[in-house]
Amino acid sequence: MAHSGAEATSIAYKVFTFKDKKKKPEESLSVSIPEVLDPQYGMYVWPSAVVLAQYLWTYRDELRGKTVLELGAGVGLPGVVAASCGAAVILSDSSDKPSCLQNCRRSCDANGLQEVALVGLKWGEVSPDLVLLPRLDVILGSDVFYDPRDFEDVIVTVAFLLRKNPEAQFWTTYQLRSEKTRCQSVQNVVKNSPGRTV
C-alpha cells in the first residue's frame, strides 16, 4: 500500500537508560529516541543499535572531544549517546531517504543536541559530502551489514573513510541473521580494520 503525504506520521518516543554502577556516585544517561511506524529500516531502534550504544556509554571517556560519524544512523541512538558523552557527532543516512534524516533531527531535538550535524550519504558513492567530512576519530556502524546487497557499498564507504582518516577506528555491531546472509568479506573487513566489533 502506498503512503500519501497527507497521512499522519505515527511517532512513539522510546527512552533508553544506560547506567554505570561501578562509579560512585552512580552515573547514568537517559536518551529519548523517536520511532516511526514506517516500513523503512531506519525508522526504529534495532537490537544492534542498543548494543553499540551501551558500548559507547561504557567507553564514554574515550569519546569526549572526538569527532564521530555514524553511518546509516536511522534513528541515531548510538550517535545521540556519543554526542551526550561529549563527542562532536555527525549523523548520516541515505541521501535517498530524507525521512530518516528528519528522524535523526527529531532524535537530536528530543535530547537537546542541536549541535549534531546531519549529512546525506549514499554508501558506495564518493560524493562531495563524503569527501568534505572533517577529520574523524571514530566511525560508527550499527547493523549496516543488514542487507547483503549493501555489503560491498558499505565496505567501499568505510574503506574510503579509513584511508582518509588513518588514525580513525570503525566501531560496529551487526546481527548474524542466517548463514545465507553471512558474508566473509564483512567479517574480514571488520577483523582487519583498526577498530572494534562489539
N, CA and C of each residue as an Amber inpcrd file, in Angstrom:
protein
   594
   0.8370000  -1.1720000   0.0000000   0.0000000   0.0000000   0.0000000
   0.8850000   1.2400000   0.0000000   0.6170000   2.1580000  -0.8820000
   1.4080000   3.3890000  -0.9590000   0.9690000   4.3450000   0.1430000
   1.9240000   5.0970000   0.6600000   1.6320000   6.0900000   1.6910000
   1.5070000   7.4500000   1.0380000   0.4490000   8.1580000   1.3630000
   0.3160000   9.5180000   0.8360000   0.9060000  10.4980000   1.8290000
   1.3200000  11.6360000   1.3380000   1.9030000  12.6620000   2.1970000
   0.8970000  13.2070000   3.2010000  -0.4010000  12.9940000   2.9460000
  -1.4300000  13.5260000   3.8220000  -1.6100000  12.6790000   5.0890000
  -1.1030000  11.4340000   5.0870000  -1.2460000  10.5790000   6.2560000
  -0.4070000  11.1110000   7.4100000  -0.9720000  11.0200000   8.5920000
  -0.2510000  11.4770000   9.7790000   0.8560000  10.4780000  10.1010000
   2.0040000  11.0060000  10.4880000   3.1180000  10.1620000  10.8870000
   2.9200000   9.7710000  12.3370000   2.9690000   8.4850000  12.6160000
   2.8030000   7.9940000  13.9760000   4.1810000   7.8400000  14.6150000
   4.4590000   8.6940000  15.6140000   5.7590000   8.6980000  16.2730000
   5.5790000   8.2860000  17.7240000   6.4040000   7.3540000  18.1630000
   6.4300000   6.9500000  19.5710000   7.8500000   7.1710000  20.0850000
   7.9710000   7.8100000  21.2310000   9.2830000   8.0550000  21.8140000
   9.6140000   6.9400000  22.7930000  10.8000000   6.3670000  22.6170000
  11.2820000   5.2950000  23.4750000  12.4650000   5.8420000  24.2800000
  12.4830000   5.5650000  25.5750000  13.5640000   6.0490000  26.4310000
  14.5240000   4.8910000  26.7100000  15.8100000   5.1660000  26.5130000
  16.8700000   4.1990000  26.7850000  17.7330000   4.7670000  27.9090000
  17.9660000   3.9680000  28.9320000  18.7750000   4.4110000  30.0680000
  20.0010000   3.5220000  30.1830000  21.1500000   4.1560000  30.2990000
  22.4270000   3.4740000  30.4370000  22.9930000   3.8340000  31.7990000
  23.4490000   2.8340000  32.5470000  23.9390000   3.0700000  33.9050000
  25.3430000   2.5120000  34.0700000  26.0800000   3.1600000  34.9620000
  27.4010000   2.6750000  35.3610000  27.4010000   2.6080000  36.8810000
  27.1370000   1.4160000  37.3970000  27.0440000   1.2330000  38.8480000
  28.4180000   1.1380000  39.5050000  29.4670000   1.0070000  38.6800000
  30.8220000   0.9140000  39.2250000  31.3190000   2.2650000  39.7270000
  30.8050000   3.3410000  39.1290000  31.2320000   4.6850000  39.5330000
  30.4370000   5.1290000  40.7540000  31.1020000   5.8380000  41.6250000
  30.4430000   6.3980000  42.8090000  30.5550000   7.9030000  42.7490000
  29.4850000   8.6570000  42.7400000  28.1230000   8.1460000  42.7050000
  27.8040000   7.5310000  41.3410000  26.7790000   6.6940000  41.3240000
  26.3790000   6.0100000  40.0880000  26.0940000   7.0220000  38.9860000
  26.6120000   6.7530000  37.7900000  26.3530000   7.6200000  36.6400000
  25.3200000   6.9510000  35.7490000  24.4850000   7.7770000  35.1410000
  23.5120000   7.2310000  34.1990000  23.2170000   8.2640000  33.1170000
  22.6950000   7.7700000  32.0280000  22.3120000   8.6110000  30.8980000
  21.0050000   8.0660000  30.3520000  20.0130000   8.9280000  30.1860000
  18.7610000   8.5490000  29.5390000  18.5980000   9.3740000  28.2810000
  18.2590000   8.7110000  27.1930000  18.0100000   9.4000000  25.9290000
  16.6530000   8.9620000  25.3990000  16.0110000   9.8810000  24.7150000
  14.6940000   9.6310000  24.1400000  14.8440000   9.5580000  22.6270000
  14.3430000   8.4770000  22.0460000  14.5070000   8.2500000  20.6070000
  13.1290000   8.0670000  19.9550000  12.8240000   8.8780000  18.9340000
  11.5350000   8.7180000  18.2460000  11.5800000   7.5590000  17.2600000
  10.5800000   6.7150000  17.3460000  10.4220000   5.6330000  16.3730000
   9.1650000   5.9290000  15.5700000   9.2420000   5.6740000  14.2800000
   8.1390000   5.9670000  13.3760000   7.6340000   4.6560000  12.7900000
   6.3220000   4.4960000  12.7990000   5.7320000   3.3250000  12.1750000
   5.8660000   3.5000000  10.6700000   6.8890000   2.8530000  10.1060000
   7.2300000   3.0570000   8.7080000   7.9750000   1.8150000   8.2260000
   7.7800000   1.4100000   6.9850000   8.4620000   0.2030000   6.5080000
   9.9590000   0.3720000   6.2540000  10.4890000   1.6000000   6.3100000
  11.9240000   1.7860000   6.0860000  12.7000000   1.2310000   7.2730000
  13.8420000   0.6060000   6.9960000  14.6760000   0.0190000   8.0410000
  15.0320000   1.0080000   9.1430000  15.3620000   2.2290000   8.7650000
  15.9730000   3.1660000   9.6830000  15.0360000   3.9640000  10.5550000
  13.8060000   3.5620000  10.6840000  12.8540000   4.3860000  11.4170000
  12.5690000   3.8840000  12.8340000  13.2420000   2.8240000  13.2550000
  13.0840000   2.3400000  14.6230000  14.3940000   1.7470000  15.1060000
  14.4820000   1.5230000  16.4020000  15.7300000   1.0640000  17.0160000
  15.8600000  -0.4490000  16.8530000  16.9740000  -0.8720000  16.2920000
  17.2800000  -2.2870000  16.1320000  18.1570000  -2.7440000  17.2990000
  18.1260000  -4.0250000  17.6390000  18.9080000  -4.5150000  18.7870000
  20.4010000  -4.1780000  18.7190000  20.9860000  -4.2090000  17.5400000
  22.4200000  -3.9010000  17.4220000  22.7320000  -2.4630000  17.8090000
  21.7660000  -1.5590000  17.5930000  21.9690000  -0.1540000  17.9790000
  22.0410000  -0.0250000  19.4960000  21.2260000  -0.7900000  20.1980000
  21.2440000  -0.7620000  21.6590000  22.5780000  -1.2980000  22.1730000
  23.0770000  -2.3610000  21.5600000  24.3640000  -2.9360000  21.9660000
  25.4840000  -1.9230000  21.7460000  25.5100000  -1.2840000  20.5740000
  26.5560000  -0.2960000  20.2920000  26.4290000   0.9150000  21.2240000
  25.2100000   1.3580000  21.4810000  25.0060000   2.4990000  22.3800000
  25.5120000   2.1680000  23.7880000  25.2430000   0.9590000  24.2690000
  25.7320000   0.5500000  25.5840000  27.2590000   0.5180000  25.5950000
  27.8560000   0.0500000  24.5170000  29.3160000   0.0250000  24.3970000
  29.8820000   1.4520000  24.4430000  29.2300000   2.3720000  23.7290000
  29.6750000   3.7640000  23.7330000  29.5710000   4.3560000  25.1370000
  28.5030000   4.0440000  25.8360000  28.3460000   4.5360000  27.2030000
  29.4660000   3.9790000  28.0880000  29.7810000   2.7030000  27.9170000
  30.8370000   2.0800000  28.7150000  32.1900000   2.7600000  28.4680000
  32.4580000   3.1460000  27.2270000  33.7320000   3.7750000  26.8550000
  33.5710000   5.2780000  26.6180000  32.6420000   5.8940000  27.3230000
  32.3250000   7.3150000  27.1230000  33.5140000   8.2370000  27.3360000
  34.4150000   7.8790000  28.2350000  35.5800000   8.7380000  28.4810000
  36.4630000   8.8480000  27.2360000  36.4880000   7.7960000  26.4080000
  37.2780000   7.8230000  25.1700000  36.6330000   8.6880000  24.0830000
  35.3620000   9.0040000  24.2470000  34.6370000   9.7550000  23.2170000
  34.7270000  11.2670000  23.3820000  34.9560000  11.7230000  24.5900000
  34.9760000  13.1750000  24.8420000  35.9710000  13.8670000  23.9190000
  35.4620000  14.8700000  23.2010000  36.3200000  15.6530000  22.3200000
  36.6400000  14.9970000  20.9920000  36.1520000  13.7940000  20.7530000
  36.4010000  13.0980000  19.4850000  35.3440000  13.4850000  18.4610000
  35.7100000  13.3470000  17.1830000  34.7520000  13.5530000  16.1000000
  34.2770000  12.1840000  15.6310000  32.9640000  12.0110000  15.6590000
  32.3440000  10.7040000  15.4170000  31.3390000  10.8330000  14.2760000
  31.4060000   9.9120000  13.3330000  30.4320000   9.8130000  12.2500000
  29.6690000   8.5170000  12.4270000  28.3300000   8.6010000  12.4450000
  27.5260000   7.3850000  12.4390000  26.9760000   7.1750000  11.0380000
  27.3420000   6.0570000  10.4320000  26.8290000   5.6810000   9.1130000
  25.4800000   4.9840000   9.2740000  24.5630000   5.2450000   8.3550000
  23.2590000   4.5780000   8.4080000  22.5800000   4.7740000   9.7460000
  22.5820000   6.0030000  10.2400000  22.1530000   6.2810000  11.6100000
  20.6950000   5.9180000  11.8820000  19.8300000   6.0090000  10.8880000
  18.4240000   5.7080000  11.1520000  17.8690000   6.6480000  12.2000000
  17.5350000   6.1270000  13.3700000  17.0370000   6.9740000  14.4590000
  18.1740000   7.5580000  15.2810000  19.4100000   7.0740000  15.0740000
  20.5920000   7.7110000  15.6450000  20.9030000   7.4140000  17.0930000
  20.4210000   6.3140000  17.6520000  20.6860000   6.0290000  19.0630000
  22.1770000   6.0530000  19.4090000  23.0550000   5.3110000  18.7060000
  24.4790000   5.3810000  19.0650000  25.0600000   6.7980000  18.9430000
  24.7090000   7.5140000  17.8920000  25.2150000   8.8710000  17.7150000
  24.7280000   9.8180000  18.7930000  23.4770000   9.6720000  19.2040000
  22.9350000  10.5120000  20.2790000  23.6660000  10.2270000  21.5820000
  23.9370000   8.9530000  21.8520000  24.6930000   8.6080000  23.0660000
  26.0990000   9.1930000  22.9840000  26.7720000   9.0650000  21.8350000
  28.1260000   9.6110000  21.6820000  28.1240000  11.1250000  21.8960000
  27.1530000  11.8270000  21.3150000  27.0630000  13.2790000  21.4920000
  26.7910000  13.6330000  22.9550000  25.9500000  12.8640000  23.6060000
  25.6460000  13.0990000  25.0230000  26.8570000  12.8510000  25.9070000
  27.8180000  12.0760000  25.4040000  29.0520000  11.7890000  26.1350000
  30.1820000  12.7580000  25.7860000  29.8960000  13.7760000  24.9850000
  30.8940000  14.8150000  24.7090000  31.5890000  14.7360000  23.3760000
  31.1470000  13.8580000  22.4850000  31.7440000  13.7760000  21.1480000
  31.0710000  14.7890000  20.2210000  31.8210000  15.2480000  19.2220000
  31.2560000  16.0400000  18.1300000  30.7500000  15.0340000  17.1060000
  29.4480000  14.9830000  16.9070000  28.8390000  13.8960000  16.1360000
  28.2320000  14.3910000  14.8360000  28.4080000  13.5610000  13.8060000
  27.7460000  13.7490000  12.5240000  26.9130000  12.4940000  12.2980000
  25.6060000  12.6570000  12.1600000  24.7280000  11.5340000  11.8420000
  24.5140000  11.5120000  10.3380000  24.6260000  10.3320000   9.7470000
  24.3910000  10.2310000   8.3070000  23.4280000   9.0980000   8.0290000
  22.6870000   9.2760000   6.9850000  21.8410000   8.2230000   6.4510000
  21.7490000   8.4770000   4.9620000  21.0330000   7.6300000   4.2850000
  20.9720000   7.7160000   2.8340000  20.4120000   9.0550000   2.3690000
  21.0920000   9.6480000   1.4070000  20.5980000  10.8890000   0.8220000
  19.2840000  10.6390000   0.0900000  18.9880000   9.3630000  -0.1990000
  17.7350000   8.9950000  -0.8650000  16.5650000   8.8420000   0.1070000
  16.8280000   8.9580000   1.4170000  15.7810000   8.7470000   2.4200000
  15.6920000   9.9400000   3.3630000  15.1070000  11.0340000   2.8790000
  15.0230000  12.2300000   3.7260000  14.2380000  12.0020000   5.0150000
  13.3080000  11.0440000   5.0220000  12.5430000  10.7990000   6.2470000
  13.4510000  10.2560000   7.3530000  14.4750000   9.4920000   6.9970000
  15.4290000   9.0090000   8.0040000  16.2410000  10.1720000   8.5610000
  16.6670000  11.0680000   7.7000000  17.4140000  12.2350000   8.1690000
  16.5360000  13.1350000   9.0390000  15.2490000  13.2670000   8.6900000
  14.3180000  14.0300000   9.5230000  14.2070000  13.3840000  10.9000000
  14.1470000  12.0700000  10.9270000  14.0150000  11.3890000  12.2130000
  15.2990000  11.5100000  13.0320000  16.4450000  11.5410000  12.3770000
  17.7010000  11.8080000  13.0940000  17.6160000  13.1680000  13.7860000
  17.0930000  14.1660000  13.0750000  16.9550000  15.5040000  13.6610000
  15.9950000  15.4640000  14.8500000  14.8910000  14.6950000  14.7250000
  13.9580000  14.5550000  15.8600000  14.6780000  13.9720000  17.0720000
  15.5320000  12.9740000  16.8420000  16.2790000  12.3510000  17.9450000
  17.1740000  13.3790000  18.6270000  17.8460000  14.1820000  17.8370000
  18.7310000  15.2170000  18.3980000  17.9190000  16.2520000  19.1710000
  16.8260000  16.7010000  18.5780000  15.9870000  17.7050000  19.2330000
  15.4260000  17.1760000  20.5500000  15.0120000  15.9110000  20.5670000
  14.4390000  15.3200000  21.7770000  15.4490000  15.2510000  22.9200000
  16.7310000  15.3090000  22.5780000  17.7850000  15.1970000  23.5850000
  18.6090000  16.4720000  23.7300000  18.1050000  17.5800000  23.1780000
  18.7800000  18.8660000  23.3070000  20.1390000  18.9180000  22.6430000
  20.2850000  18.2360000  21.5090000  21.5750000  18.1380000  20.8170000
  21.5170000  18.8480000  19.4610000  21.2720000  20.1410000  19.4820000
  21.1530000  20.8970000  18.2360000  22.4680000  21.0090000  17.4840000
  23.6040000  20.8000000  18.1600000  24.9050000  20.9440000  17.5040000
  25.2890000  19.7230000  16.6590000  24.5270000  18.6510000  16.7460000
  24.8280000  17.4600000  15.9410000  24.5250000  17.7560000  14.4760000
  25.4870000  17.4620000  13.6170000  25.3280000  17.6920000  12.1710000
  24.6640000  16.4820000  11.5200000  23.9550000  16.7300000  10.4380000
  23.3400000  15.6730000   9.6430000  23.8720000  15.7700000   8.2260000
  24.1040000  14.6190000   7.6120000  24.5560000  14.6190000   6.2180000
  23.9700000  13.4030000   5.5060000  23.5030000  13.6300000   4.2970000
  23.0080000  12.5400000   3.4680000  24.1640000  11.9310000   2.6940000
  24.3990000  10.6490000   2.9090000  25.4540000   9.9200000   2.2010000
  24.8640000   8.6790000   1.5670000  25.3260000   8.3570000   0.3930000
  24.9050000   7.1160000  -0.2550000  26.1020000   6.1770000  -0.2430000
  25.9320000   5.0320000   0.4150000  27.0260000   4.0700000   0.5070000
  27.5230000   3.6770000  -0.8780000  28.8380000   3.5990000  -1.0080000
  29.4490000   3.1930000  -2.2670000  29.7460000   4.3560000  -3.1940000
  29.2410000   5.5530000  -2.8840000  29.4880000   6.7460000  -3.7000000
  30.4680000   7.6690000  -2.9830000  31.4670000   8.1060000  -3.7090000
  32.3910000   9.0930000  -3.1570000  31.8550000  10.4610000  -3.5830000
  30.9260000  10.9560000  -2.7810000  30.2390000  12.2170000  -3.0690000
  31.0150000  13.3860000  -2.4650000  30.7110000  14.6090000  -2.9030000
  31.3510000  15.7760000  -2.2730000  31.1110000  15.8160000  -0.7620000
  29.9000000  15.4450000  -0.3160000  29.6200000  15.4410000   1.1260000
  30.5220000  14.4640000   1.8670000  30.8190000  13.3280000   1.2720000
  31.7110000  12.3440000   1.8950000  33.1420000  12.8750000   1.9400000
  33.5920000  13.4340000   0.8300000  34.9590000  13.9530000   0.7320000
  35.1800000  15.1260000   1.6870000  34.1570000  15.9450000   1.8790000
  34.2930000  17.1530000   2.6930000  34.0630000  16.9380000   4.1920000
  33.8320000  15.7100000   4.5980000  33.6820000  15.4610000   6.0360000
  34.9540000  15.8690000   6.7690000  34.8270000  16.3600000   7.9970000
  36.0290000  16.7210000   8.7570000  36.8190000  15.4750000   9.1490000
  37.9820000  15.6870000   9.7490000  38.7850000  14.5770000  10.2510000
  37.9510000  13.7980000  11.2610000  37.9550000  12.4860000  11.1330000
  37.1570000  11.6250000  12.0060000  38.0570000  10.8180000  12.9230000
  37.5880000  10.6050000  14.1420000  38.2790000   9.7370000  15.0890000
  37.6170000   8.3660000  15.1710000  36.2810000   8.3600000  15.0850000
  35.5290000   7.1140000  15.2010000  34.4200000   7.1170000  14.1590000
  34.2620000   5.9820000  13.4920000  33.1660000   5.7680000  12.5490000
  32.2990000   4.6810000  13.1590000  31.0160000   4.9620000  13.3170000
  30.0870000   4.0020000  13.9000000  29.2270000   3.3900000  12.8040000
  28.9510000   2.1180000  12.9390000  28.0580000   1.4390000  12.0080000
  27.2490000   0.3940000  12.7470000  26.0310000   0.7420000  13.1000000
  25.1650000  -0.1910000  13.8110000  24.2640000  -0.9020000  12.8190000
  24.4830000  -2.1860000  12.6590000  23.6700000  -3.0240000  11.7710000
  23.6570000  -2.5250000  10.3300000  24.7740000  -1.9280000   9.8920000
  24.8600000  -1.5110000   8.4920000  25.0580000  -2.7160000   7.5680000
  25.3840000  -3.8570000   8.1480000  25.5160000  -5.0890000   7.3620000
  24.2450000  -5.9260000   7.5040000  23.1310000  -5.2890000   7.2100000
  21.8240000  -5.9320000   7.3080000  21.4310000  -6.5950000   5.9900000
  21.5260000  -5.8330000   4.9220000  21.0990000  -6.3180000   3.6080000
  22.3330000  -6.6810000   2.7850000  22.4970000  -7.9610000   2.4330000
  23.6910000  -8.3850000   1.6810000  23.9320000  -7.5860000   0.3950000
  22.8860000  -7.0290000  -0.1840000  23.0550000  -6.2300000  -1.4120000
  23.8380000  -4.9490000  -1.1330000  23.8740000  -4.5230000   0.1430000
  24.5690000  -3.2840000   0.5040000  25.9880000  -3.5070000   1.0070000
  26.3690000  -4.7540000   1.2830000  27.6550000  -5.0340000   1.9310000
  28.8220000  -4.3630000   1.2090000  28.9120000  -4.5640000  -0.0930000
  30.0500000  -4.0270000  -0.8390000  30.0820000  -2.5000000  -0.7760000
  28.9110000  -1.8690000  -0.9010000  28.8610000  -0.4020000  -0.8410000
  29.2580000   0.1160000   0.5380000  28.8300000  -0.5610000   1.5860000
  29.2170000  -0.1560000   2.9440000  30.7270000  -0.2760000   3.0920000
  31.2910000  -1.3830000   2.6260000  32.7300000  -1.6130000   2.7290000
  33.5100000  -0.5470000   1.9560000  33.0350000  -0.1830000   0.7590000
  33.6890000   0.8680000  -0.0330000  33.6950000   2.1740000   0.7560000
  32.5740000   2.5110000   1.3640000  32.4750000   3.7670000   2.1220000
  33.3810000   3.7490000   3.3420000  33.3450000   2.6700000   4.1040000
  34.1830000   2.5720000   5.3050000  35.6630000   2.5790000   4.9150000
  36.0190000   1.8360000   3.8720000  37.4240000   1.7970000   3.4330000
  37.8960000   3.1930000   3.0070000  37.0470000   3.9310000   2.2810000
  37.4050000   5.2950000   1.8810000  37.6540000   6.1610000   3.1150000
  36.7450000   6.0840000   4.0870000  36.8680000   6.9030000   5.2980000
  38.1030000   6.5350000   6.1150000  38.4330000   5.2480000   6.1850000
  39.6160000   4.8290000   6.9460000  40.9070000   5.2250000   6.2290000
  40.9000000   5.2240000   4.8970000  42.0830000   5.7050000   4.1650000
  42.2540000   7.2050000   4.3520000  41.1500000   7.9320000   4.3360000
  41.1870000   9.3830000   4.5190000  41.5530000   9.7540000   5.9620000
  41.2020000   8.8870000   6.9070000  41.4270000   9.1170000   8.3390000
  42.1800000   7.9240000   8.9150000  43.4840000   7.8080000   8.6400000
  44.2190000   6.5980000   9.0200000  44.2620000   6.3180000  10.5250000
  44.0140000   7.3200000  11.3470000  44.0010000   7.1070000  12.8010000
  42.6070000   6.7380000  13.3130000  41.6100000   6.8230000  12.4500000
  40.2310000   6.5520000  12.8680000  40.0110000   5.0710000  13.1160000
  38.9880000   4.7930000  13.8890000  38.5760000   3.4160000  14.1580000
  37.1290000   3.2390000  13.7170000  36.8060000   2.0330000  13.2780000
  35.4470000   1.6770000  12.8750000  34.8700000   0.7830000  13.9700000
  33.8620000   1.2830000  14.6710000  33.1940000   0.5180000  15.7290000
  31.8550000   0.0770000  15.1810000  31.6280000  -1.2220000  15.1360000
  30.4120000  -1.7170000  14.5100000  29.7840000  -2.8520000  15.3090000
  28.4960000  -2.9600000  15.1740000  27.7510000  -4.1140000  15.6770000
  26.8930000  -4.6120000  14.5300000  26.7300000  -5.9040000  14.4800000
  25.8050000  -6.4610000  13.4950000  25.2500000  -7.7540000  14.0330000
  24.0980000  -8.1140000  13.5370000  23.4200000  -9.3300000  13.9680000
  23.4810000 -10.3300000  12.8300000  24.0030000 -11.4950000  13.1220000
  24.0200000 -12.5700000  12.1310000  22.6230000 -13.1680000  12.1130000
  21.9130000 -12.9580000  11.0200000  20.5210000 -13.3850000  10.9470000
  20.3490000 -14.7840000  10.3790000  21.2300000 -15.1720000   9.4840000
  21.1710000 -16.5310000   8.9420000  22.4910000 -16.8280000   8.2480000
  22.7810000 -18.0870000   8.0800000  24.0090000 -18.4830000   7.3870000
  23.9830000 -18.0150000   5.9320000  22.7980000 -17.8880000   5.3420000
  22.6950000 -17.4400000   3.9530000  23.2210000 -16.0260000   3.7740000
  22.9780000 -15.1570000   4.7620000  23.4020000 -13.7680000   4.6070000
  24.7720000 -13.5220000   5.2110000  25.3940000 -14.5670000   5.7140000
  26.7360000 -14.4020000   6.2780000  27.6810000 -13.9880000   5.1560000
  28.4820000 -13.0270000   5.4150000  29.3580000 -12.5030000   4.3750000
  30.7930000 -12.5270000   4.8760000  31.6120000 -13.3650000   4.2950000
  33.0070000 -13.4790000   4.7160000  33.7530000 -12.1630000   4.5330000
  33.4060000 -11.4040000   3.4740000  34.1090000 -10.1400000   3.2580000
  33.8210000  -9.1550000   4.3830000  32.6080000  -9.1690000   4.9290000
  32.2850000  -8.2990000   6.0580000  33.1440000  -8.6910000   7.2510000
  33.2040000  -9.9570000   7.5300000  33.9980000 -10.4090000   8.6700000
  35.4750000 -10.0810000   8.4810000  35.9800000 -10.2030000   7.2650000
  37.3820000  -9.8770000   7.0080000  37.6510000  -8.3850000   7.1820000
  36.7450000  -7.5300000   6.6800000  36.9340000  -6.0890000   6.8380000
  36.9100000  -5.7290000   8.3100000  35.9380000  -6.2560000   9.0280000
  35.8080000  -5.9430000  10.4460000  37.0310000  -6.4430000  11.2090000
  37.4750000  -7.6470000  10.8920000  38.6140000  -8.2430000  11.5900000
  39.9200000  -7.5000000  11.2850000  40.0770000  -7.0130000  10.0480000
  41.3370000  -6.4090000   9.6400000  41.3580000  -4.8840000   9.7070000
  40.2470000  -4.2660000  10.1170000  40.2470000  -2.8010000  10.1950000
  40.6280000  -2.3640000  11.5940000  41.2250000  -1.1640000  11.6710000
  41.5140000  -0.6560000  13.0040000  40.1960000  -0.2830000  13.6400000
  39.8210000  -0.9370000  14.6800000  38.5500000  -0.6150000  15.3120000
  38.0910000  -1.7460000  16.1920000  36.8040000  -1.7060000  16.4640000
  36.2380000  -2.6600000  17.4120000  34.9370000  -3.2010000  16.8470000
  34.7280000  -4.4630000  17.0700000  33.4440000  -5.0880000  16.7650000
  32.8670000  -5.5010000  18.1040000  31.6790000  -5.0640000  18.3760000
  31.0360000  -5.3600000  19.6470000  30.1270000  -6.5440000  19.4900000
